[in-house]
């Protein structure tokens, strides 16, 4: 396979004898997805930093990517989404997230299953890829792991009197961002119980503004729950890091409160596959920086 030779030359994967079923018992983590299209799209959506942190527990699998202390993205996959899921205690490690994405793309657009195996601290993460349209072909990838760096903890207070939530259709949200000034330096999000209800304003170098307004009665809105008016600004490059997730999301949830912390949920689903969620946290610009 041309893809395998390329990756082997770069030291990303190496082919070896396929594992037997009895050998799976040696692993601390064994999980299998019957289809990888949604998983691959979700991983590509968070490939904006070099390393990603994998955290596996009986609650499921978390894959987190951060850039400084300003933006964090997490893919969560619950145990029931896997065709097979076994974890021995809590398993945490880091890998190069772009390498994971490259391995998942080895068979191109072919529908594949993937099994991930991990023996424990210092061991590589193994990926076993098997195309559904060719039972005679399979590939094993070995990705180097490193010690985990605990991700930042972000959380909006669900009891906050200023917590606002908006659920929208993914294509509609994508269209809104397409209409905004792509050269803008900042994005300002306004959510209010009063009109225009939801407004995104862009601010460019020359202080020129453009904006898009969406009323809560719009067909774009699935749910609008606003407790108080909130206004916050964010760096445009941080918002743009969500573009890959937004382009393939079927639904988007927007949450914020008077702290300005922005929480975005993107629901991913390909064909008849299970839904997966990618969550972004984006920290606001300080008021003094916006002046």
Secondary structure, 3 states (H helix, E strand, C coil): CHHHHHHHHCCCCCCCCCCCHHHHHHCCEEEEECCCHHHHHHHHHCCCCCEEEEEEECCEEEEEEEECCCEEEEEEECHHHCCEEEECCCEEEEEEHHHHHHHHCCCCCCCEEEEEEECCCCCCEEEEEEECCCCCCCEEEEECCECCCCCCCCCCCCCCCCCEEEEEEHHHHHHHHHHCCCCCCEEEEEECCCCCCEEEEEECCCCCEEEEEECCCCCCEEEEECCCCEEEEEEHHHHHCCHHHHHHEEEEEEEECCCCCEEEEEEECCCCCCCEEEEEEECCCCHHHHC
